Amino acid sequence: MLYQIYEVQKAWLASASSMASIGAEWLTNPRNPLGYTGFGPAISSAMEVFSHAAAPRGKPAFGINMVSNGVTHEVTEADVLHKPFGNLKRFTHAGLPKNAPKLLIVAPMSGHYATLLRGTVERMLENAEVYITDWADAKMVPLSEGHFDLDDYIDYVIEFLEHIGPGAHVMAVCQPSVPAFAATAIMNEQDHPCRPATLTMMGGPIDTRKAPTEVNDMATGRPMAWFKQNLIQTVPMHYPGAGRRVYPGFLQLAGFMSMNLGNHMMSHYAMFKHLVVGDGESAEATKIFYDEYLAVCDMTADFYLQTVNAVFKEYLLPRGLLTHRGKKVDLGAITDTAILCIEGERDDISGVGQTKAAMDLTPNLPDDMKLYHLAEKVGHYGIFNGSKWRTRIAPIAEKWMADHSRGKLQAVA
């Protein structure tokens, strides 16, 4: 019922957004004398802010057309492998050398689309052929395609690496650090030829017992029954995935917004002030951010509930109890995939120490194949987006990949 109520509200807000947009344009029309009064710009700006906030949003495009590594090159984007719950997308350009590293970026399945990592892709694309997991909106996947849980997520990572081929590198941002870590262990244990040369985990909840955050407290403070009863909904009939049980994107967004509601309100107030004084450039920057932030998608109930229980309640991976297809995941099997752990000093989603825990969970990996970096004065999103990511963090990841490429290690051996 909650999903249906949301759909009605969304339809109403879409109409209200259109009306507000029309009103804002009318008030700013040069032929309208009200636009030159004291209250005209204020009212039109308020309408524009409301119109933008209430507008319906679909899946954003990556929109990476050009990239520069000293010379500007046109970017080629393509889906190279199609799967029901997510495609493998590749970005490349003519300026890359033939031996350029191949990097799989594993995007979070946590409410936002993979385009949230647009800045991550764009920066790494300067010097690497970049692949990314482009996860599907669960409400758009028909029930006939079956279910999708944490085991399936791990299988997808392995299959994507098999498609890319030997010697690839993996970068997991936030939530996928756990399944990417597990996939790496499984492939190492199998001596899989496509096991990653390096695994970079950024702000990942490897061991959420360390420096628990508000997100962790919410997970541990409620029984699993609460999550099932209050957060899991059934997709309505007018979507391809009708009947599928999901954790809806709109509920996830409500959780995101409530964590920093004051900041979001101030951001929109600042946008209003920019519009009033005619500073369209500053207002547009806020709009671009929220176009991405407010675009959310559903995730399957199976994956969400299993992740909450395994990662945030039972801590199965750091306790050596996580299983994949009925078999325990042995992190001790990781012997030749170099691991880089990156954390943000001001991360309020994955606390400092949660990702670093991976260093102690790989006892058979040589110390010179492990590296930890704490990004000073950087929050969760700053780890993989923004100026500090581009200038301070990405170069560390690039050097780690270069120093531990599979071909280079074999040559040394």
C-alpha positions, 0 to 999 in steps of 0.5 A: 500500500505504501508504494501505491500511496507514493505513486499517487503523491509522485503524480501529484508532485509532477503536476505541481512541478510543471505548474510551478515551472510555468509560473516561474517562466511567466514571472520572469518573462520580460513582457510581464510587468510583475517581473520588475516588482520587488516580489516578482523575482523572489516568487519566481525563484521560489517556484523554480526551486520547488519545481526542481525539487518536485520534478520526477526523475529517471535514470541519469546518463553518464554524459562523459563525452570528452576526457583529457590526459594532456590531450583531449579525447572523445570518449566511447561508451558501450554496454559490453555485457547484458545481465537481468540485474545489471549491465557491464559498461565500458568507457575508453578513448583513443588516447589510451596506450595498448597496455593501459590498465583495465579497471572494473569499478563496482558501483553500490547497489544502495539506492542510487544509480551507477552514475553517482560515480560519474566523477570516479569514472571520468578521473580514472578514464584519463589513464585506464580503460574503465568498466563499471557495474551498471545495476538495474532498477529492480522494479524494472526487472520482470519476476520471470528473471528470478531473484537477486541476492548477495550471492548473485552479486558476487557471481556478477562481479566474477562474471564481469571480471571473466568478461574483461579478462586476466590482469584487470583491477577492481575498485569497489566504492562503499557497500560493494567492498564486501562482495568484491572482497569475497569475489576476490577471495573466491577467485584466488582460492580457485587460482582463477586466471581472471582474479584481479591484480589489485582490489581497491576498497573505498569507504567500505563496511568490511567490519562495521563493529569498528567506529560504528556510524548512525547507519550502523546503529540503525541496522543493529538497533532494530530486529530483522522483522522491522526491516521486513515489515516497514521497508519492504514493499511490492512493486505496483502492477504498471511496472515491468517488475510488478509483484517483485518484493523490493526496498524502494528507492523513495524510502532509501532517499528519505533515509538519505535526506533525513541524515542531513536534512538541515544541510539539504534545506540550506542548499535549497535556500542557497539556490533560492538566493542565487536565483533571486540575485541572478546568479544562475551559474551557482544555482545550476551547480546545485541543480546538477548535484540534486538531479543525481542525488534525487534519482533513486532506484529500487533494490531487491528485498533478497539482496537488501535483507541479506546485506543488512543481516550479513554485513551490519548485524552478524559481521559475517565476513570479518568473523570468517562466517560469510558463505557463498553458495553454501561454502565459506569465503576464505579471505586467507586464500588471497595471496596475490591480489594487492589490496588498497584500502582508502578511508575518509577522515570525516566519513559519516557512513563508513567509519574510520577503521571499517575498511582498514580491517581488510588489512588484518583479514588477509594474513597470507598476503605479503605486507608489501601488497597491502596499503592503507590511506586515510584521506584527511578532511574528506567525507564519504562522497569526497573519497570518490568525487570532487577535487580532493578525489581527483588530485589527492586520492586517484593518483594513489590508486593509479600508482597502486595499479601500476606497481601491481599489474599482473604482467609486471609481477610476472616479469619480476618473478 
